[in-house]
Amino acid sequence: MASKIEVEVELKSSAEKIWSGIRESTTLFPKALPQHYQSIQVLEGDGKSVASIRLVSYPPGLSEFSSIKEKIEAVDEGGKIVNYSVIEGELLKYYKNFRGGLSVSSKGENGSLVKWSCEFDKASEEIPNPDFIKDFAIKTFLDLDAYLLAN
């Protein structure tokens, strides 16, 4: 049975700026967030639309995972929603299925709210919940916000 983790992060940047940053993550994240992302390569598609496949590589020593291959499953530009699944990488040794999704909405006058969630099936009962991935997502959104506010 799939388990689910959800988190909400309040940011100072507008929903439009955050959404644009997330949609441009292939080029923006390795440049703006090199502490989190070594590179993001588009292997199929344009890196933004449904069925696009990206190879996300992480800096050495960040975690036990060096990279994942993710496939974009759904995109709603108007609703600022994107869903993806991990289709390859060390992560799948621990979680048989791993799907993530996020939505961006306006919060207050200028801020935004990012809702991120993941669904996963553990490879075995001993495997802990992927809280480190949730923490990584929170840190990524906060650091993206800081970068967008400064640039």
DSSP file with accessible surface (Angstrom, degrees, kcal/mol):
  #  RESIDUE AA STRUCTURE BP1 BP2  ACC     N-H-->O    O-->H-N    N-H-->O    O-->H-N    TCO  KAPPA ALPHA  PHI   PSI    X-CA   Y-CA   Z-CA
    1    1 A M              0   0  215      0, 0.0   121,-0.3     0, 0.0     2,-0.1   0.000 360.0 360.0 360.0 137.0    0.0    0.0    0.0
    2    2 A A        -     0   0   36    119,-0.1     2,-0.3   117,-0.1   119,-0.2  -0.451 360.0-152.0 -73.7 141.3    1.3    3.4   -0.9
    3    3 A S  E     -A  120   0A  47    117,-3.1   117,-2.2    -2,-0.1     2,-0.4  -0.743  10.4-148.5-105.2 161.8    2.2    5.9    1.8
    4    4 A K  E     -A  119   0A 108     -2,-0.3     2,-0.4   115,-0.2   115,-0.2  -0.986  13.0-169.0-138.0 141.5    2.1    9.6    1.4
    5    5 A I  E     -A  118   0A  17    113,-2.2   113,-2.2    -2,-0.4     2,-0.4  -0.991  13.0-175.4-124.1 136.2    4.0   12.6    2.8
    6    6 A E  E     +A  117   0A 138     -2,-0.4     2,-0.3   111,-0.2   111,-0.2  -0.979   4.9 174.6-132.0 147.0    2.7   16.2    2.3
    7    7 A V  E     -A  116   0A  27    109,-2.6   109,-2.7    -2,-0.4     2,-0.4  -0.991  17.1-150.2-148.0 149.5    4.2   19.6    3.2
    8    8 A E  E     -A  115   0A 121     -2,-0.3     2,-0.5   107,-0.2   107,-0.2  -0.983  11.3-166.9-120.4 136.1    3.4   23.2    2.6
    9    9 A V  E     -A  114   0A  10    105,-2.7   105,-2.7    -2,-0.4     2,-0.4  -0.988  11.6-145.9-125.4 123.1    6.1   25.9    2.4
   10   10 A E  E     -A  113   0A 127     -2,-0.5     2,-0.3   103,-0.2   103,-0.2  -0.752  23.0-172.5 -87.4 132.1    5.3   29.7    2.5
   11   11 A L  E     -A  112   0A   9    101,-3.0   101,-2.2    -2,-0.4    96,-0.1  -0.863  30.2-137.0-124.8 159.9    7.5   31.8    0.3
   12   12 A K  S    S+     0   0  156     -2,-0.3    -1,-0.1    99,-0.2    95,-0.1   0.759  80.1  86.0 -86.0 -28.9    8.0   35.5   -0.1
   13   13 A S  S    S-     0   0    4      1,-0.1    -2,-0.2    98,-0.1   132,-0.1  -0.354  91.2 -93.8 -71.0 157.3    8.2   35.5   -3.9
   14   14 A S     >  -     0   0   38      1,-0.1     4,-2.4    97,-0.1     5,-0.2  -0.257  30.6-113.7 -67.4 157.3    5.1   35.6   -6.0
   15   15 A A  H  > S+     0   0    1     96,-0.6     4,-2.9     1,-0.2     5,-0.2   0.889 118.1  54.9 -58.0 -38.7    3.4   32.4   -7.2
   16   16 A E  H  > S+     0   0  108      1,-0.2     4,-2.5     2,-0.2    -1,-0.2   0.914 109.1  46.3 -62.9 -43.5    4.3   33.4  -10.8
   17   17 A K  H  > S+     0   0   92      2,-0.2     4,-2.3     1,-0.2    -2,-0.2   0.917 115.0  46.0 -66.0 -43.6    8.0   33.8  -10.0
   18   18 A I  H  X S+     0   0    0     -4,-2.4     4,-2.6     2,-0.2     5,-0.2   0.942 113.9  48.5 -64.9 -46.1    8.2   30.5   -8.1
   19   19 A W  H  X S+     0   0   16     -4,-2.9     4,-2.8    -5,-0.2     5,-0.2   0.931 111.7  49.8 -60.1 -45.2    6.3   28.6  -10.8
   20   20 A S  H  X S+     0   0   63     -4,-2.5     4,-1.8    -5,-0.2    -1,-0.2   0.921 110.7  50.5 -60.0 -42.2    8.5   30.1  -13.5
   21   21 A G  H  < S+     0   0    2     -4,-2.3    -2,-0.2     1,-0.2    -1,-0.2   0.912 112.0  46.8 -62.4 -41.4   11.6   29.1  -11.4
   22   22 A I  H >< S+     0   0   15     -4,-2.6     3,-1.6     1,-0.2    -2,-0.2   0.922 111.8  50.3 -67.5 -41.7   10.3   25.5  -11.0
   23   23 A R  H 3< S+     0   0   26     -4,-2.8     3,-0.3     1,-0.3    -1,-0.2   0.799 114.2  45.3 -67.1 -28.1    9.4   25.3  -14.7
   24   24 A E  T >X S+     0   0   76     -4,-1.8     4,-3.1    -5,-0.2     3,-1.0   0.156  78.7 118.6 -96.9  18.2   12.9   26.5  -15.6
   25   25 A S  H <>  +     0   0    7     -3,-1.6     4,-1.5     1,-0.2    -1,-0.2   0.788  59.3  70.9 -59.7 -28.7   14.5   24.2  -13.1
   26   26 A T  H 34 S+     0   0   28     -3,-0.3    14,-0.4    -4,-0.2    -1,-0.2   0.924 120.1  15.8 -54.9 -44.8   16.5   22.3  -15.8
   27   27 A T  H <> S+     0   0  101     -3,-1.0     4,-0.9     2,-0.1    -2,-0.2   0.826 129.5  51.5 -96.8 -34.2   18.8   25.3  -16.3
   28   28 A L  H  X S+     0   0   21     -4,-3.1     4,-3.7    -7,-0.2     5,-0.4   0.917 100.7  57.1 -73.9 -45.0   18.0   27.4  -13.2
   29   29 A F  H  X S+     0   0   14     -4,-1.5     4,-3.1    -5,-0.2     8,-0.3   0.918 106.6  46.5 -60.5 -47.9   18.5   24.9  -10.3
   30   30 A P  H  4 S+     0   0   30      0, 0.0    -1,-0.2     0, 0.0    -2,-0.2   0.868 120.9  41.4 -62.7 -30.0   22.1   23.8  -11.1
   31   31 A K  H  < S+     0   0  147     -4,-0.9    -2,-0.2    -3,-0.2    -3,-0.1   0.929 126.2  31.4 -78.9 -47.1   23.0   27.5  -11.5
   32   32 A A  H  < S+     0   0   13     -4,-3.7    -3,-0.2     1,-0.2     3,-0.1   0.782 131.9  31.5 -83.8 -28.6   21.0   28.9   -8.5
   33   33 A L    >X  +     0   0    2     -4,-3.1     4,-2.3    -5,-0.4     3,-2.1  -0.410  63.5 151.7-129.2  56.3   21.2   25.9   -6.2
   34   34 A P  T 34 S+     0   0   76      0, 0.0    -1,-0.1     0, 0.0    -2,-0.1   0.755  72.1  65.7 -63.9 -20.4   24.6   24.2   -6.8
   35   35 A Q  T 34 S+     0   0   93      1,-0.2     3,-0.1    -3,-0.1    -2,-0.1   0.725 115.9  28.3 -70.5 -19.9   24.6   23.0   -3.3
   36   36 A H  T <4 S+     0   0    8     -3,-2.1     2,-0.4     1,-0.3    -1,-0.2   0.710 124.4  41.2-107.1 -33.6   21.6   20.8   -4.1
   37   37 A Y     <  -     0   0   26     -4,-2.3    -1,-0.3    -8,-0.3    21,-0.2  -0.971  45.3-178.5-129.7 121.0   21.9   20.1   -7.8
   38   38 A Q  S    S-     0   0  111     19,-2.3     2,-0.3    -2,-0.4    20,-0.2   0.920  76.7 -26.2 -78.0 -46.3   25.0   19.2   -9.8
   39   39 A S  E     -B   57   0A  39     18,-1.6    18,-3.2     2,-0.0     2,-0.4  -0.983  46.1-150.5-162.0 157.7   23.2   19.0  -13.1
   40   40 A I  E     -B   56   0A  13    -14,-0.4     2,-0.4    -2,-0.3    16,-0.2  -0.963  21.3-169.8-134.5 115.5   19.8   18.4  -14.7
   41   41 A Q  E     -B   55   0A 102     14,-2.6    14,-2.8    -2,-0.4     2,-0.6  -0.898  20.3-134.1-109.1 137.5   19.8   16.9  -18.2
   42   42 A V  E     +B   54   0A  57     -2,-0.4    12,-0.2    12,-0.2     3,-0.1  -0.787  27.0 172.6 -87.2 119.4   16.8   16.5  -20.5
   43   43 A L  E     +     0   0A  77     10,-3.0     2,-0.3    -2,-0.6    11,-0.2   0.760  67.8  13.6 -97.1 -33.9   16.9   13.0  -21.9
   44   44 A E  E >  S-B   53   0A 116      9,-1.7     9,-1.9     0, 0.0     3,-0.6  -0.995 115.8  -2.0-142.6 146.1   13.5   13.0  -23.7
   45   45 A G  T 3  S-     0   0   64     -2,-0.3     6,-0.1     7,-0.2     5,-0.1  -0.332 103.9 -56.0  74.8-156.1   11.1   15.8  -24.5
   46   46 A D  T 3   -     0   0   93      3,-0.1    -1,-0.2    -2,-0.1    -4,-0.1   0.339  68.4-110.0-106.5   2.8   11.7   19.4  -23.6
   47   47 A G  S <  S+     0   0    2     -3,-0.6   -21,-0.1     2,-0.2    -2,-0.1   0.413 108.3  59.6  85.7  -4.2   12.1   18.9  -19.8
   48   48 A K  S    S+     0   0   65      2,-0.1     2,-0.1    24,-0.1     3,-0.1   0.637  86.4  73.3-125.1 -31.5    8.8   20.6  -19.1
   49   49 A S  S >  S-     0   0   50      1,-0.2     3,-2.2     2,-0.0    23,-0.3  -0.460  93.3 -71.4 -95.6 167.0    5.9   18.7  -20.8
   50   50 A V  T 3  S+     0   0   82      1,-0.3    23,-0.2    -2,-0.1    -1,-0.2  -0.208 119.3  22.0 -54.8 138.1    4.3   15.4  -20.1
   51   51 A A  T 3  S+     0   0   51     21,-3.0    -1,-0.3     1,-0.3    22,-0.1   0.316  87.0 139.8  81.5  -3.5    6.5   12.4  -20.9
   52   52 A S    <   -     0   0    0     -3,-2.2    20,-2.5    20,-0.2     2,-0.4  -0.445  40.2-151.7 -64.9 143.3    9.7   14.5  -20.6
   53   53 A I  E     -BC  44  71A  16     -9,-1.9   -10,-3.0    18,-0.2    -9,-1.7  -0.981  13.2-173.5-122.8 130.9   12.5   12.5  -18.9
   54   54 A R  E     -BC  42  70A  22     16,-2.6    16,-2.8    -2,-0.4     2,-0.7  -0.963  20.7-141.9-125.8 143.8   15.2   14.3  -16.9
   55   55 A L  E     -BC  41  69A  38    -14,-2.8   -14,-2.6    -2,-0.4     2,-0.6  -0.921  20.6-163.1-102.5 114.1   18.4   13.0  -15.3
   56   56 A V  E     -BC  40  68A   2     12,-2.8    12,-2.0    -2,-0.7     2,-0.4  -0.893   4.8-166.1-102.3 118.9   18.9   14.9  -12.0
   57   57 A S  E     -BC  39  67A  22    -18,-3.2   -19,-2.3    -2,-0.6   -18,-1.6  -0.890   4.9-151.7-109.6 137.6   22.4   14.6  -10.6
   58   58 A Y        -     0   0   34      8,-3.0   -21,-0.2    -2,-0.4     3,-0.1  -0.756  28.9 -93.9-106.6 152.5   23.3   15.6   -7.0
   59   59 A P    >   -     0   0   28      0, 0.0     3,-1.8     0, 0.0     4,-0.4  -0.297  53.8 -91.1 -61.4 146.8   26.6   16.9   -5.7
   60   60 A P  T 3  S+     0   0  120      0, 0.0     4,-0.1     0, 0.0     6,-0.0  -0.301 112.1  20.1 -57.3 137.5   28.9   14.2   -4.2
   61   61 A G  T 3  S+     0   0   82      2,-0.4     3,-0.1    -3,-0.1     5,-0.1   0.343  90.1 108.3  87.8  -8.1   28.3   13.7   -0.5
   62   62 A L  S <  S-     0   0   68     -3,-1.8     2,-0.3     1,-0.2     4,-0.1   0.938  96.2 -33.1 -67.5 -45.7   24.9   15.3   -0.4
   63   63 A S  S    S-     0   0   51     -4,-0.4    -2,-0.4     2,-0.3    -1,-0.2  -0.913  70.6 -84.9-157.1-177.3   23.2   12.0    0.1
   64   64 A E  S    S+     0   0  128     -2,-0.3     2,-0.6    -3,-0.1    26,-0.1   0.577 105.9  85.3 -75.7  -5.8   23.6    8.3   -0.8
   65   65 A F        -     0   0   14      1,-0.2    -2,-0.3    25,-0.1     3,-0.1  -0.851  52.5-178.2 -99.3 124.9   21.8    9.0   -4.0
   66   66 A S        -     0   0   66     -2,-0.6    -8,-3.0     1,-0.3     2,-0.3   0.800  67.6 -14.3 -89.2 -30.3   24.0   10.4   -6.9
   67   67 A S  E     -C   57   0A  30    -10,-0.2    23,-0.7     2,-0.0    24,-0.4  -0.990  51.3-155.0-163.7 161.4   21.1   10.7   -9.4
   68   68 A I  E     -CD  56  89A  12    -12,-2.0   -12,-2.8    -2,-0.3     2,-0.5  -0.967  16.8-136.7-137.2 154.8   17.6    9.9  -10.3
   69   69 A K  E     -CD  55  88A  49     19,-2.7    18,-2.9    -2,-0.3    19,-1.3  -0.970  28.8-170.8-109.3 125.2   15.7    9.7  -13.6
   70   70 A E  E     -CD  54  86A  17    -16,-2.8   -16,-2.6    -2,-0.5     2,-0.4  -0.916  13.4-153.5-121.5 148.9   12.3   11.4  -13.4
   71   71 A K  E     -CD  53  85A  71     14,-2.9    14,-2.3    -2,-0.4     2,-0.5  -0.971  21.1-126.6-120.2 130.1    9.4   11.4  -15.8
   72   72 A I  E     + D   0  84A   8    -20,-2.5   -21,-3.0    -2,-0.4    12,-0.3  -0.661  28.7 178.0 -76.9 122.5    6.9   14.2  -15.9
   73   73 A E  E     +     0   0A  85     10,-2.6     2,-0.3    -2,-0.5    11,-0.2   0.755  61.3   4.4 -97.1 -33.9    3.5   12.7  -15.6
   74   74 A A  E     - D   0  83A  38      9,-1.6     9,-2.6   -25,-0.1     2,-0.4  -0.984  55.0-170.4-156.0 144.4    1.1   15.7  -15.6
   75   75 A V  E     - D   0  82A  42     -2,-0.3     2,-0.4     7,-0.2     7,-0.2  -0.998   6.0-177.0-138.6 133.9    1.3   19.4  -16.0
   76   76 A D  E  >> - D   0  81A  78      5,-2.9     5,-2.2    -2,-0.4     4,-0.8  -0.885   3.5-177.4-128.7  96.3   -1.3   22.1  -15.4
   77   77 A E  T >45S+     0   0   99     -2,-0.4     3,-0.6     3,-0.2    -1,-0.1   0.914  84.0  49.2 -60.7 -44.5    0.1   25.5  -16.4
   78   78 A G  T 345S+     0   0   71      1,-0.2    -1,-0.2     2,-0.1    -2,-0.0   0.908 118.4  38.4 -63.3 -41.8   -3.0   27.4  -15.3
   79   79 A G  T 345S-     0   0   34      2,-0.1    25,-0.4    26,-0.0    -1,-0.2   0.477 107.2-126.8 -87.1  -3.1   -3.3   25.6  -12.0
   80   80 A K  T <<5 +     0   0   39     -4,-0.8    24,-2.0    -3,-0.6     2,-0.4   0.954  60.4 142.0  54.9  55.5    0.5   25.7  -11.5
   81   81 A I  E   < +DE  76 103A  58     -5,-2.2    -5,-2.9    22,-0.2     2,-0.3  -0.981  26.9 177.0-128.8 137.3    0.7   21.9  -10.9
   82   82 A V  E     -DE  75 102A  13     20,-2.3    20,-2.5    -2,-0.4     2,-0.4  -0.997   6.2-169.0-139.3 139.0    3.3   19.4  -11.9
   83   83 A N  E     +DE  74 101A  64     -9,-2.6   -10,-2.6    -2,-0.3    -9,-1.6  -0.973  11.8 171.5-125.0 145.0    3.5   15.7  -11.1
   84   84 A Y  E     -DE  72 100A  37     16,-3.0    16,-2.7    -2,-0.4     2,-0.3  -0.941  19.4-145.2-146.1 163.9    6.4   13.3  -11.8
   85   85 A S  E     -DE  71  99A  13    -14,-2.3   -14,-2.9    -2,-0.3     2,-0.6  -0.976  22.6-121.1-132.1 149.2    7.6    9.8  -11.0
   86   86 A V  E     +D   70   0A  10     12,-2.8    12,-0.5    -2,-0.3   -16,-0.2  -0.799  31.9 173.3 -87.0 123.7   11.1    8.5  -10.4
   87   87 A I  E     +     0   0A  69    -18,-2.9     2,-0.3    -2,-0.6   -17,-0.2   0.533  61.5  14.9-110.7  -9.3   11.8    5.8  -13.0
   88   88 A E  E    S+D   69   0A 107    -19,-1.3   -19,-2.7     0, 0.0    -1,-0.3  -0.982  80.1  75.3-161.0 151.4   15.4    5.0  -12.4
   89   89 A G  E >  S-D   68   0A  30     -2,-0.3     3,-1.5   -21,-0.2     4,-0.2  -0.559  84.2 -64.9 129.4 168.3   18.1    5.5   -9.7
   90   90 A E  T >> S+     0   0   47    -23,-0.7     3,-2.1     1,-0.3     4,-0.5   0.784 118.4  73.5 -59.1 -29.0   19.3    4.3   -6.3
   91   91 A L  H >> S+     0   0    7    -24,-0.4     4,-1.9     1,-0.3     3,-1.5   0.862  87.3  62.7 -53.3 -35.4   16.1    5.6   -4.7
   92   92 A L  H <4 S+     0   0   49     -3,-1.5    -1,-0.3     1,-0.3    -2,-0.2   0.588  88.0  69.8 -75.0  -6.9   14.1    2.7   -6.3
   93   93 A K  H <4 S+     0   0  148     -3,-2.1    -1,-0.3    -4,-0.2    -2,-0.2   0.797 112.8  30.7 -70.4 -29.1   16.2    0.2   -4.3
   94   94 A Y  H << S+     0   0   76     -3,-1.5    29,-3.1    -4,-0.5     2,-0.5   0.727 127.0  39.3 -99.8 -31.1   14.3    1.5   -1.2
   95   95 A Y  E  <  - F   0 122A   4     -4,-1.9    -1,-0.3    27,-0.3    27,-0.3  -0.977  63.0-157.0-128.4 118.2   11.0    2.5   -2.7
   96   96 A K  E    S+     0   0A 130     25,-2.3     2,-0.4    -2,-0.5    26,-0.1   0.861  87.8  18.7 -62.3 -38.3    9.4    0.4   -5.3
   97   97 A N  E     - F   0 121A  75     24,-0.7    24,-1.6     2,-0.0     2,-0.4  -0.994  67.5-178.5-131.7 140.7    7.4    3.3   -6.6
   98   98 A F  E     + F   0 120A   6    -12,-0.5   -12,-2.8    -2,-0.4     2,-0.4  -0.929   6.3 171.5-143.6 115.1    8.0    7.0   -6.0
   99   99 A R  E     -EF  85 119A  88     20,-2.8    20,-2.9    -2,-0.4     2,-0.3  -0.982   7.5-173.5-123.3 138.2    5.7    9.7   -7.3
  100  100 A G  E     +EF  84 118A   6    -16,-2.7   -16,-3.0    -2,-0.4     2,-0.3  -0.855   4.8 175.7-126.6 161.9    6.0   13.4   -6.4
  101  101 A G  E     -EF  83 117A   3     16,-2.2    16,-2.5    -2,-0.3     2,-0.3  -0.986   5.7-170.1-159.7 156.2    3.9   16.4   -7.2
  102  102 A L  E     -EF  82 116A  16    -20,-2.5   -20,-2.3    -2,-0.3     2,-0.3  -0.994   4.9-164.6-149.3 154.8    3.7   20.1   -6.4
  103  103 A S  E     -EF  81 115A  30     12,-2.2    12,-2.7    -2,-0.3     2,-0.4  -0.981   9.5-151.0-136.3 149.6    1.4   23.0   -6.7
  104  104 A V  E     + F   0 114A   5    -24,-2.0     2,-0.3   -25,-0.4    10,-0.2  -0.981  20.7 169.5-121.7 131.3    2.1   26.7   -6.4
  105  105 A S  E     - F   0 113A  48      8,-2.3     8,-3.0    -2,-0.4     2,-0.1  -0.945  38.0 -94.2-137.5 161.1   -0.6   29.2   -5.3
  106  106 A S  E     - F   0 112A  80     -2,-0.3     2,-0.4     6,-0.2     6,-0.3  -0.449  35.0-168.9 -73.6 147.0   -0.7   32.9   -4.2
  107  107 A K  E  >  - F   0 111A  89      4,-2.2     4,-0.9    -2,-0.1     3,-0.2  -0.969  53.8 -31.5-140.2 119.6   -0.6   33.6   -0.5
  108  108 A G  T  4 S-     0   0   74     -2,-0.4    -1,-0.0     1,-0.2     0, 0.0  -0.282 108.2 -39.4  68.6-156.1   -1.3   37.1    0.8
  109  109 A E  T  4 S-     0   0  186      1,-0.1    -1,-0.2    -3,-0.1    -3,-0.0   0.931 134.3  -3.2 -74.8 -46.5   -0.4   40.1   -1.3
  110  110 A N  T  4 S+     0   0  119     -3,-0.2    -2,-0.2   -96,-0.1    -1,-0.1   0.539 110.5  90.3-123.7 -12.6    2.9   39.1   -2.8
  111  111 A G  E  <  - F   0 107A  15     -4,-0.9    -4,-2.2   -97,-0.1   -96,-0.6  -0.063  54.7-145.7 -84.4-175.2    3.8   35.7   -1.4
  112  112 A S  E     -AF  11 106A   0   -101,-2.2  -101,-3.0    -6,-0.3     2,-0.4  -0.946   7.1-136.6-146.6 166.5    3.2   32.2   -2.5
  113  113 A L  E     -AF  10 105A  17     -8,-3.0    -8,-2.3    -2,-0.3     2,-0.5  -0.997  12.9-160.4-129.3 124.7    2.5   28.7   -1.1
  114  114 A V  E     -AF   9 104A   0   -105,-2.7  -105,-2.7    -2,-0.4     2,-0.6  -0.934   3.8-163.6-105.2 124.9    4.1   25.6   -2.4
  115  115 A K  E     -AF   8 103A  93    -12,-2.7   -12,-2.2    -2,-0.5     2,-0.4  -0.959  12.7-178.0-106.3 122.3    2.4   22.3   -1.6
  116  116 A W  E     +AF   7 102A   7   -109,-2.7  -109,-2.6    -2,-0.6     2,-0.3  -0.948   4.6 169.6-120.5 141.0    4.7   19.3   -2.2
  117  117 A S  E     -AF   6 101A  27    -16,-2.5   -16,-2.2    -2,-0.4     2,-0.3  -0.978  14.0-163.2-144.7 158.1    3.8   15.7   -1.8
  118  118 A C  E     -AF   5 100A   0   -113,-2.2  -113,-2.2    -2,-0.3     2,-0.4  -0.993   5.4-157.4-140.7 147.4    5.1   12.3   -2.5
  119  119 A E  E     +AF   4  99A  69    -20,-2.9   -20,-2.8    -2,-0.3     2,-0.3  -0.975  24.5 167.6-119.3 140.0    3.6    8.8   -2.6
  120  120 A F  E     -AF   3  98A   0   -117,-2.2  -117,-3.1    -2,-0.4     2,-0.5  -0.989  33.2-142.0-152.5 154.4    5.8    5.8   -2.2
  121  121 A D  E     - F   0  97A  26    -24,-1.6   -25,-2.3    -2,-0.3   -24,-0.7  -0.991  31.7-129.6-118.2 119.4    5.8    2.0   -1.7
  122  122 A K  E     - F   0  95A  50     -2,-0.5   -27,-0.3  -121,-0.3     3,-0.1  -0.413   6.4-136.3 -67.9 142.3    8.6    0.8    0.6
  123  123 A A  S    S-     0   0   47    -29,-3.1     2,-0.3     1,-0.2   -28,-0.1   0.813  89.2  -0.5 -67.6 -29.2   10.7   -2.1   -0.7
  124  124 A S  S >  S-     0   0   45    -30,-0.4     3,-1.3     1,-0.0    -1,-0.2  -0.977  77.5-105.1-153.7 163.9   10.5   -3.6    2.8
  125  125 A E  T 3  S+     0   0  161     -2,-0.3    -1,-0.0     1,-0.3    -2,-0.0   0.771 114.2  63.1 -62.4 -28.0    9.0   -2.7    6.2
  126  126 A E  T 3  S+     0   0  159      2,-0.1    -1,-0.3    -4,-0.0    -3,-0.0   0.699  78.4 102.5 -72.3 -19.6   12.4   -1.8    7.6
  127  127 A I  S <  S-     0   0   24     -3,-1.3    -5,-0.1   -33,-0.1     2,-0.0  -0.481  72.7-130.6 -67.3 129.4   12.8    1.1    5.2
  128  128 A P        -     0   0   93      0, 0.0    -1,-0.1     0, 0.0    -2,-0.1  -0.337  31.5 -87.0 -75.1 162.8   12.1    4.5    6.9
  129  129 A N        -     0   0   67      1,-0.1     2,-2.3    -7,-0.0     3,-0.4  -0.363  46.6-106.8 -60.5 149.3    9.8    7.1    5.4
  130  130 A P    >>  +     0   0    0      0, 0.0     4,-1.5     0, 0.0     3,-1.0  -0.257  65.3 146.3 -79.9  56.4   11.7    9.4    3.0
  131  131 A D  H 3>  +     0   0   74     -2,-2.3     4,-2.8     1,-0.3     5,-0.2   0.829  66.1  63.5 -62.3 -29.6   11.6   12.3    5.4
  132  132 A F  H 3> S+     0   0   83     -3,-0.4     4,-2.1     1,-0.2    -1,-0.3   0.843 101.3  51.3 -64.5 -29.8   15.0   13.4    4.0
  133  133 A I  H <> S+     0   0   26     -3,-1.0     4,-2.6     2,-0.2    -1,-0.2   0.914 109.3  49.6 -73.0 -39.9   13.4   14.0    0.6
  134  134 A K  H  X S+     0   0   58     -4,-1.5     4,-2.6     2,-0.2    -2,-0.2   0.946 112.5  47.7 -60.5 -46.6   10.7   16.1    2.2
  135  135 A D  H  X S+     0   0   91     -4,-2.8     4,-2.4     1,-0.2    -2,-0.2   0.892 111.4  51.2 -62.2 -38.9   13.4   18.1    4.0
  136  136 A F  H  X S+     0   0   44     -4,-2.1     4,-2.7     2,-0.2    -1,-0.2   0.909 109.6  50.2 -64.2 -41.6   15.4   18.4    0.8
  137  137 A A  H  X S+     0   0    8     -4,-2.6     4,-2.5     2,-0.2    -2,-0.2   0.939 110.7  48.9 -63.0 -46.1   12.2   19.7   -1.0
  138  138 A I  H  X S+     0   0   44     -4,-2.6     4,-2.5     1,-0.2     5,-0.2   0.943 113.2  47.1 -58.3 -47.9   11.6   22.3    1.7
  139  139 A K  H  X S+     0   0  109     -4,-2.4     4,-2.8     1,-0.2     5,-0.3   0.907 110.2  53.3 -62.8 -41.1   15.2   23.5    1.6
  140  140 A T  H  X S+     0   0    3     -4,-2.7     4,-2.6     2,-0.2    -1,-0.2   0.941 111.1  45.8 -59.3 -47.0   15.1   23.7   -2.3
  141  141 A F  H  X S+     0   0   10     -4,-2.5     4,-2.4     2,-0.2    -2,-0.2   0.918 114.4  47.7 -65.2 -41.7   11.9   25.9   -2.2
  142  142 A L  H  X S+     0   0   79     -4,-2.5     4,-2.3    -5,-0.2    -1,-0.2   0.919 114.8  45.5 -65.3 -41.8   13.3   28.2    0.5
  143  143 A D  H  X S+     0   0   34     -4,-2.8     4,-2.4    -5,-0.2    -2,-0.2   0.871 111.7  52.2 -70.1 -36.0   16.7   28.5   -1.3
  144  144 A L  H  X S+     0   0    0     -4,-2.6     4,-2.9    -5,-0.3     5,-0.2   0.937 109.7  50.3 -62.2 -44.2   14.9   29.1   -4.7
  145  145 A D  H  X S+     0   0    8     -4,-2.4     4,-2.5     1,-0.2    -2,-0.2   0.939 110.8  48.3 -58.9 -48.2   12.8   31.8   -3.0
  146  146 A A  H  X S+     0   0   57     -4,-2.3     4,-1.7     1,-0.2    -1,-0.2   0.913 112.5  49.2 -60.1 -43.0   16.0   33.5   -1.6
  147  147 A Y  H  X S+     0   0   55     -4,-2.4     4,-1.2     1,-0.2    -2,-0.2   0.936 111.9  47.6 -63.3 -45.7   17.7   33.3   -5.0
  148  148 A L  H  < S+     0   0   21     -4,-2.9     3,-0.2     1,-0.2    -2,-0.2   0.881 111.0  51.6 -66.1 -35.0   14.7   34.8   -6.8
  149  149 A L  H  < S+     0   0   90     -4,-2.5    -1,-0.2    -5,-0.2    -2,-0.2   0.841 112.8  46.2 -68.7 -31.3   14.4   37.6   -4.2
  150  150 A A  H  <        0   0   83     -4,-1.7    -1,-0.2    -5,-0.2    -2,-0.2   0.645 360.0 360.0 -86.1 -16.2   18.1   38.5   -4.6
  151  151 A N     <        0   0  123     -4,-1.2    -1,-0.0    -3,-0.2    -4,-0.0  -0.857 360.0 360.0-116.7 360.0   18.1   38.4   -8.4
